[in-house]
Amino acid sequence: MRNLLVFITKYSAFFLFLIFEVCSLIIYIKYNSFQKATFINSSNEFTGNLYLRVNKFYRYLSLNEVNDSLANENTRLRNQLKSSFYIDTLNKHKVRDSVYKQQYEYIVARVINNSVNRSNNYITINRGSKQGVEKGMGVVCNQGIVGKVVNVSSHFAVIQSLLHKDSQFSAMLANNKEIGYIEWGDDFDPHKGVLKDVSNNAQPKLGELVVTSGYSLFPQGMPIGRISNLHTKTGGVFLNMEVTFTVDFTKLQYVNVVENKFAIEQAGLEAQQKKNE
């Protein structure tokens, strides 16, 4: 306290000058309309800019919450898409009875680890067996397919990315429904893959959309990419096409794990058929 009093006493002239300066400015602005209006406009602009910066800062802090909310909403809407339902239709004596049964359900997850620069790339998500994730499930995002689940713990799961030398998924041309399969390209470009073994009757076009066929882990019609180059396999029996992925794997933040409710039934039936052969 004593040091504070000594400091004030030492610089009393300076503090007195500041007080008189502030008082004179207040009197000058208060009793001169032009200066008063200028001061008010300047202070309003300063305050507005300050509020804007504070608001941007708070919005930045809440980005994770907003993103989580949007991801959950997208998942809810995806669960309501027609492609998520199996249509059980019976036609008899001109009487049609159609029942929609949920075939695919989606579990939202956040990407917490991801690689794109290796020959075998994996993605880790913050959902596991406690949230219903199981090994072998497909994984998608808003832009298209991502990969499949290969390992699961209670709260986490590891996905084998489409950017993996062993990843292959059934695919087809969106226009004429010709079937092939999609895999990552040999040059390890994270934006490009190859659509292989398409019939040479397909007549594909540059820019044509490539989608899922419905024969693998995903509903039919989910985007994979667009044809960016055409070339024919040696022998000319099948066509191979370069595809630019619709998913930017370098920017993945949220994904949906695809649960096919009929997968066990289908796998069991197909296994039984193999035994009978």
Phi, psi and omega in degrees: 000317181298318180297324178295318179295321178296318180297314180296318180296319183296321183250030183299323180297320180293316179295323178295320177299316179298317180298312179297323180296314180296316179299318180294322178296318179299314180295320181297315182287321185293324186254015174230111190298320182295312179296325179296314179296319179298317180296317181297316179298317181294318180292323178296319179295317179297315180295319179298316178295322178296314178299321180297316180293320178296318179296319178298321180295315178295322178296322178296319180295333183262009182299318180299318179295318179295315180298319177299318180296316180294321179296319178295321179293319177298321179294318178299317179291322179297324178293342180263358180293151178300326182293347178274357184245148173261130182264114178262100188245133178237122176249121180205127179051042177064016176254123183250125179238108183250128179234127178268124178242135180295120178256321182242135172235153187239137179247119182285143179211153177256137178284125180245351174203143185200139175232148180224357188250019178243171176284334176235104185255142181230157179232135176252135180238162185265037175226143182220206185297329179295337178260006176097006180281135179228155177299137179096352179286148175281160180226134181226171169222186183298332184270342181157200184279150185243318182163206180222151180286130180240346180205140185222137168243189184298321187237358183222162176214148177251132182250131169280110185295158169300336176275063182216137186295341179258003181277126175218132180225142178296136183215167178208160173287132185295328186282308186250004173066019177290132188268144170208205173217150184255139173213169181288147181287161182288342182271002176059031173282121183293355181253356187226147174222190182228129171267119189245158171058042173271141180304141180287001172271000189292323184053057180290162180234149175301134180088354181292142182283136173252131185229171177288147183273342186090000181270353182242226189275354191241154173298155179293141172093005178284136185293145174240313180179189178233143182294125182244350177199144181243130172206153188256138176296151179304129181104336174074013181281320181234162179252139170245139183226136173286136183234131172270120184296144174283337179271131171267099186292344179282349184235021182295131176234316181231144178223169174236127174276131185264119175258115176268109185291344180258006187298316182295317179299315181294315181297320179296317180295317180293323177295321178297321179296321179295323178294327183283344183282000000 
